[in-house]
């Protein structure tokens, strides 16, 4: 039974706070990736248009 002592699955206030912080960070990172993808797509379109001229 000693190996179960380190496994605490209860939801403490500290864990809930950390989960919320991580969820906010994930959301921010997802937004940053979407903005970067949009920037890349816009740059690719500009390159296509400049080559077509």
Secondary structure, DSSP 4 states (H G I P E B T S, - for coil): -GGGTT------HHHHHHHHHHHHHHHHHHHHHHHHHHHHHHHHHHHHHHHH-
